[in-house]
Structures are given as structure tokens and as C-alpha cells.
Amino acid sequence: MAADGALVLACSHRFFGHPAVGVLRYEDRLSREDAGARDTAVLAKHLTLARDSALPVRMVVVTSTDQHNSRTRRTFHVRSDLIGKMVKFDGDHFIIDFTRMEMPAAEATGKRK
């Protein structure tokens, strides 16, 4: 959870879609991970809290690349310009739609206050 009360979700590129203009959808299943994984239980708890309390969701995109020495390199990219809203969570399958946060008029035009 973030300091602002938002759920922070590590997202993989392969689970993104674009259901509508201006919407970036993340869709996945908890059952894709090992059933006994501690991280999966914690994520389920946080997704339930986000759903029940209508908490915003923040995105961190995780990219994995295989290196020539058979190691995996992971990079992380924080998408602070997007805010997510839980669309569905049934205890396994979850869908979160991300949209751009609205900027104050002064920031949008590039003018300083």
C-alpha cells in the first residue's frame, strides 16, 4: 500500500489491454501464481481492500529480460501519470482500468502560478 492509501500493483506487460480510448486495462488471475505463495495471499487481501473501499490503484510496470548468462534482469517503471480503479475482483480474476490523472489547469498549459 502507498502512503496515500492507494494499492501499488506490480504489472507485467503481457496482461495489458486497451478496451477503450484513454483506458489501459490490466487483467490477471491470482491462480496463475503458485497456490501456496505468501505474496499471492497478501495480494488477494490488498485487492479485496481496494475493491471494498474503492481505493485507487497505482501502477509499477515490471519488465523481465533474459541475459546471455541465463540470469533474468528485471526493470521497474513507475507510472505516476496513471491512476487505476478496480473494475472486478472475484477472489481470483481481477481487472483494473487505468486512466490519466487530471492535471490542474496551470500544469496542463505549462503556465506557472
N, C-alpha and C positions, 0 to 999 in steps of 0.2 A: 504494500500500500504506500502511496506517496504522502508527503507531508500535507498536501491539500485534501486528503481523504479519498483521492482517486485510486482506482485499481491500476497497477502498472503491469502490462502484459507483454511478455516476450513473444514476438510473432515471427513466423517463418514465411518467406516469400511465396512458397507454394500453396499457401492457404488463403491468398488474397483473391478477390474478385471485384468487379465493378458493376453492381446491379442497377445503378442509375448515375446520371451525370452528377459529379460532385460528391459521390459516395464511394468510399473504399471499404469493402466488406471483408471481414476476417471470419472464417468459418472453420471449425475444427471439432474434434471429439476427444474427450478425456481418455476414452478407451483405446486410443491409438498408442498411449504410453503403457508401460508395464503396470499391471493391476495393483501391485503392492508398493508402487513408488510413493515415497513420502511427499515428494513435490506435487504429485497428482492430487493427493488428498488436500493439501494446502491450497492448490489452485481451485479445486472444487468448492472449498469453503469461501474463498475470496470471490469467485464467480457468483455464488449464491448471495453473498452480501451485496455485491454490485447490483444484482437483479432485484433483490428485495428492497434495497434502499435507494434505487435509481442513481447509483454513484457513477460519475464519469469514469471513462477508461482512457489511460494514456498508453501510447504505443512505443515499444522499443523493437526495432527490426533486427533480427539475428540472422547473419549470413554465415554459412559454413562452407569452407573450400578445402579440398584435399590438397595437401602439399606433396611434393615429389618424394619426401622421406616417409610417406604413409602416415603423417600426422594430420590432424584436422585443425585448421585455423578458423577461429570464429571472430567476426567483427560485429559491432553493435552500433546502431544508428538510432538516436532518439528523434522521434517525430513530434516536436513540441508544437508544431503548427496544426496538428490534428487532435480532435477530441472524439472519443468513442461513446456510444450508447449501446447498452445491452438490448438486443432485439429478441434473443431466445436463449434460454438455458434450461434444459430438461433434466439436468443431473449428469448428462454425458455430452450431448451435442450442444454447441454454443455458437451464436452468431453475434458479432459486434459490428456496427456500422460506424465508420469514422468519417467526419466531415471537418472542413477547415474551421478553425475558431474565427469568430468575427473580431476584426481589429477596430479599435477606436478610430474615428474619422481622421484625426490628425496623423495617425500612423499609416493609414491607408493611402493618404495623399502624399505622404513624405514630408509634411509640414511639421515644424516644431511648435510646441506651445509657447 
